[in-house]
Amino acid sequence: MNIDFTTPMTFYELLAIILAALALIFPFFKWVYDKYIKRLKFDFLPSGNISIFFNKSGSYISLGGVYDAKNKNAAVKNISAKVTRLSDKAVLSLGWSSFESPVFRRIANNYETTFETAHPFKVEADMLTPVFVEFTNNEENSGEIIAGILKPIHMKANSDLNTSNTTVQAYDPLFRASAEYKKALLEMNDLFFWKQGNYRIELITEYNDSTFTCYSTFTLSKEDSEKLRSNIEEMFVEPLANRVNCGITINTVRKKFELDNQSAK
């Protein structure tokens, strides 16, 4: 077919060429806009309560909420928390340990919460991604320290009960009055973080090549602190409880999770 380049194009032919060219270059301009012009807006919205723990793993918290990434995807690489006791500025540094499923699973007529090891994850653009994080105190190896405190008094309790005809009920006050018990109690109280007063949480999320920080405050009453401190003696008497097939009670305190107005973006 011969093409006559001397014949002027009609308006409709010119329009068709322009539209075809736009169709070819539009994906390129969209890619440039998405990658270099459109900005990511990253946010965290709290949900539910802050759970406050003191047990064989030490002092730590868990909390939950949703991440919101507007315009672009975001890769969350790490989540950490710093809890400051405002009365004396003592700081509890925590790293993410595990994710708790927000959905209960029914097993043999019992409802269980599933956990998985914390790991980086993707927040899809313009979608809410829920996350419930349990933290742990990795810096001070508090779990190992507590295990070292518990081991001697647990060995003493088992040894005493194995070598005497004393009942658990009769041995209990003797055990609590022993020098080993009192020494362990002093050591554990030194590790106990949750005293009565006000606390501030600094929640730090590392995503892409940026950091997002938000803040929350809560107050522990005298009753809250004593409730958590009671876990110490519950852990101490675990060998006695096992002898009578009676479990120990480890208490948790929950506080409403709200962000401060001055939370940084």
C-alpha positions as CSV (number, residue, x, y, z in Angstrom):
1,M,0.0,0.0,0.0
2,N,1.4,3.4,-1.0
3,I,1.2,6.2,1.5
4,D,1.0,9.7,0.2
5,F,2.8,12.0,2.6
6,T,1.9,15.1,0.6
7,T,-1.8,14.8,1.5
8,P,-2.6,16.7,4.7
9,M,-4.0,14.6,7.6
10,T,-7.6,15.1,8.5
11,F,-8.5,16.3,12.0
12,Y,-9.7,12.8,13.0
13,E,-6.5,11.2,11.8
14,L,-4.4,13.7,13.8
15,L,-6.6,13.1,16.9
16,A,-6.2,9.4,16.6
17,I,-2.4,9.8,16.5
18,I,-2.4,12.1,19.5
19,L,-4.6,9.7,21.5
20,A,-2.4,6.7,20.5
21,A,0.7,8.6,21.7
22,L,-0.9,9.6,25.0
23,A,-1.9,6.0,25.5
24,L,1.8,5.0,25.2
25,I,3.3,7.7,27.4
26,F,0.6,7.8,30.1
27,P,1.9,4.7,31.9
28,F,5.3,6.3,32.0
29,F,4.0,9.5,33.5
30,K,1.9,7.6,36.0
31,W,5.0,5.6,37.1
32,V,6.9,8.8,37.6
33,Y,4.1,10.4,39.6
34,D,3.6,7.3,41.8
35,K,7.3,6.9,42.5
36,Y,8.6,10.4,42.8
37,I,5.7,12.8,43.3
38,K,2.9,11.1,45.2
39,R,3.8,11.1,48.9
40,L,3.3,8.3,51.5
41,K,1.2,9.3,54.5
42,F,1.8,6.9,57.3
43,D,-0.3,6.7,60.5
44,F,-1.1,4.4,63.5
45,L,-4.5,4.2,65.1
46,P,-4.7,2.6,68.5
47,S,-7.3,-0.1,69.4
48,G,-8.4,-1.7,72.6
49,N,-6.2,-1.7,75.7
50,I,-2.6,-1.8,76.8
51,S,-1.9,-5.0,78.7
52,I,0.7,-4.7,81.4
53,F,2.6,-7.8,82.6
54,F,5.1,-9.0,85.2
55,N,5.9,-12.7,85.1
56,K,8.8,-15.0,84.5
57,S,9.7,-13.0,81.4
58,G,9.9,-9.8,83.4
59,S,8.1,-6.5,82.9
60,Y,6.6,-5.8,79.5
61,I,3.5,-4.8,77.6
62,S,1.3,-5.7,74.7
63,L,-0.8,-3.4,72.6
64,G,-2.7,-3.3,69.3
65,G,-4.0,-1.0,66.6
66,V,-4.0,-0.5,62.8
67,Y,-1.5,0.9,60.4
68,D,-2.7,3.2,57.7
69,A,-0.6,3.9,54.6
70,K,-2.1,6.4,52.2
71,N,-1.1,6.7,48.6
72,K,1.8,4.1,48.8
73,N,2.7,0.8,50.2
74,A,4.8,0.7,53.3
75,A,7.1,-2.0,54.7
76,V,7.2,-2.1,58.5
77,K,10.7,-3.3,59.4
78,N,10.6,-3.1,63.2
79,I,8.4,-1.9,66.1
80,S,9.9,-1.0,69.5
81,A,8.6,0.7,72.7
82,K,10.1,2.7,75.5
83,V,8.1,3.0,78.7
84,T,9.1,5.8,81.0
85,R,8.1,5.9,84.7
86,L,7.6,9.6,85.1
87,S,8.2,9.7,88.8
88,D,11.9,8.9,88.5
89,K,12.4,8.8,84.7
90,A,13.3,5.1,84.8
91,V,13.0,3.6,81.3
92,L,11.9,0.1,80.2
93,S,13.2,-0.6,76.6
94,L,11.2,-3.2,74.8
95,G,11.4,-4.9,71.4
96,W,8.7,-6.7,69.4
97,S,8.5,-10.3,70.3
98,S,5.3,-11.8,68.8
99,F,2.1,-11.0,67.0
100,E,-1.2,-11.9,68.6
101,S,-4.1,-12.9,66.4
102,P,-7.1,-10.6,66.8
103,V,-9.3,-13.6,66.0
104,F,-10.0,-16.3,68.6
105,R,-9.7,-19.9,67.5
106,R,-12.0,-22.6,68.9
107,I,-10.3,-25.8,69.9
108,A,-12.2,-28.6,71.8
109,N,-14.8,-26.1,73.0
110,N,-12.0,-23.7,74.2
111,Y,-11.2,-20.4,72.6
112,E,-7.5,-19.8,72.1
113,T,-5.4,-16.9,70.9
114,T,-2.7,-17.7,68.4
115,F,0.8,-16.1,68.3
116,E,3.5,-15.9,65.8
117,T,7.0,-14.6,66.0
118,A,7.2,-10.9,65.1
119,H,8.6,-10.2,61.6
120,P,8.6,-7.4,59.0
121,F,5.3,-7.0,57.1
122,K,3.7,-5.0,54.3
123,V,1.0,-2.3,54.7
124,E,-0.9,-2.1,51.5
125,A,-1.7,1.4,50.2
126,D,-5.1,2.9,51.2
127,M,-5.9,-0.2,53.4
128,L,-5.9,-0.6,57.2
129,T,-3.6,-3.3,58.5
130,P,-4.3,-4.6,62.0
131,V,-1.4,-5.6,64.3
132,F,-1.3,-6.7,67.9
133,V,2.2,-6.7,69.3
134,E,3.6,-8.4,72.4
135,F,6.9,-6.8,73.5
136,T,9.8,-8.3,75.5
137,N,12.7,-6.8,77.4
138,N,15.7,-8.1,75.5
139,E,18.3,-5.6,76.7
140,E,18.5,-6.7,80.3
141,N,17.8,-10.5,79.9
142,S,15.2,-10.2,82.6
143,G,13.8,-13.6,81.9
144,E,17.2,-15.2,82.6
145,I,17.7,-13.1,85.7
146,I,14.3,-14.1,87.1
147,A,15.0,-17.8,86.3
148,G,18.2,-17.5,88.3
149,I,16.3,-16.1,91.2
150,L,13.5,-18.7,91.1
151,K,15.7,-21.8,90.6
152,P,17.3,-21.9,94.1
153,I,14.1,-21.4,96.1
154,H,12.2,-23.9,93.9
155,M,14.9,-26.4,94.5
156,K,14.8,-25.7,98.2
157,A,11.0,-26.2,98.3
158,N,11.1,-29.5,96.4
159,S,14.0,-30.7,98.5
160,D,12.4,-29.9,101.8
161,L,9.1,-31.5,100.8
162,N,10.8,-34.6,99.5
163,T,12.8,-35.1,102.7
164,S,10.2,-34.4,105.3
165,N,6.8,-35.6,106.3
166,T,5.5,-32.0,106.4
167,T,2.3,-31.3,104.4
168,V,2.3,-28.5,101.8
169,Q,-0.1,-26.5,104.0
170,A,2.1,-26.7,107.0
171,Y,5.3,-26.0,105.0
172,D,3.9,-22.9,103.3
173,P,4.5,-20.5,106.2
174,L,7.9,-22.0,107.0
175,F,8.9,-21.6,103.3
176,R,7.8,-17.9,103.2
177,A,9.7,-17.2,106.4
178,S,13.0,-18.8,105.2
179,A,16.1,-16.7,104.6
180,E,16.2,-17.9,101.0
181,Y,12.7,-16.8,100.3
182,K,13.3,-13.3,101.8
183,K,16.5,-12.9,99.8
184,A,14.7,-13.8,96.6
185,L,11.9,-11.5,97.4
186,L,14.3,-8.6,97.8
187,E,16.0,-9.4,94.5
188,M,12.7,-9.7,92.6
189,N,11.4,-6.4,94.0
190,D,14.5,-4.7,92.7
191,L,13.5,-5.9,89.2
192,F,9.8,-4.9,89.5
193,F,9.1,-1.9,87.3
194,W,5.4,-1.3,87.7
195,K,5.2,1.1,90.7
196,Q,2.3,3.3,91.4
197,G,2.3,6.4,89.3
198,N,2.2,7.8,85.7
199,Y,3.8,6.2,82.7
200,R,4.5,7.3,79.1
201,I,4.9,4.9,76.2
202,E,6.9,5.9,73.1
203,L,5.9,3.6,70.3
204,I,8.5,3.6,67.5
205,T,7.8,2.1,64.1
206,E,10.5,1.8,61.5
207,Y,9.1,1.6,57.9
208,N,10.7,2.0,54.5
209,D,13.6,4.4,55.2
210,S,11.6,6.4,57.8
211,T,10.5,6.3,61.5
212,F,7.1,7.0,62.9
213,T,6.8,7.8,66.6
214,C,3.6,8.1,68.7
215,Y,3.0,8.5,72.4
216,S,0.5,7.3,75.0
217,T,0.2,7.7,78.7
218,F,-1.4,5.7,81.5
219,T,-1.6,5.6,85.3
220,L,-1.1,2.7,87.6
221,S,-3.0,3.0,90.9
222,K,-1.7,1.5,94.1
223,E,-4.1,-1.4,93.6
224,D,-2.8,-2.0,90.0
225,S,0.8,-2.0,91.2
226,E,0.0,-4.4,94.1
227,K,-1.9,-6.7,91.8
228,L,1.1,-7.1,89.5
229,R,3.6,-7.3,92.4
230,S,1.5,-10.3,93.8
231,N,2.8,-12.3,90.8
232,I,6.2,-12.5,92.5
233,E,5.0,-14.6,95.4
234,E,2.8,-16.6,93.1
235,M,5.9,-17.6,91.1
236,F,7.7,-18.4,94.3
237,V,5.1,-20.9,95.5
238,E,4.7,-22.7,92.2
239,P,6.3,-25.9,93.5
240,L,3.9,-26.0,96.4
241,A,0.9,-25.4,94.1
242,N,2.1,-28.2,91.8
243,R,2.1,-30.6,94.8
244,V,-1.6,-30.1,95.4
245,N,-2.5,-29.9,91.7
246,C,-3.4,-26.2,92.0
247,G,-2.2,-23.7,89.5
248,I,-0.9,-20.3,90.3
249,T,-2.6,-17.0,89.4
250,I,-0.6,-14.5,87.3
251,N,-2.4,-11.2,87.1
252,T,-2.4,-8.7,84.3
253,V,-3.5,-5.1,84.3
254,R,-5.2,-3.4,81.3
255,K,-5.4,0.3,80.6
256,K,-7.2,2.1,77.8
257,F,-4.9,2.7,74.8
258,E,-5.2,6.3,73.5
259,L,-2.6,8.4,71.7
260,D,-1.5,11.8,73.1
261,N,-2.3,14.9,71.1
262,Q,1.4,15.7,70.7
263,S,2.2,12.4,69.1
264,A,4.8,12.9,66.4
265,K,4.3,12.0,62.8
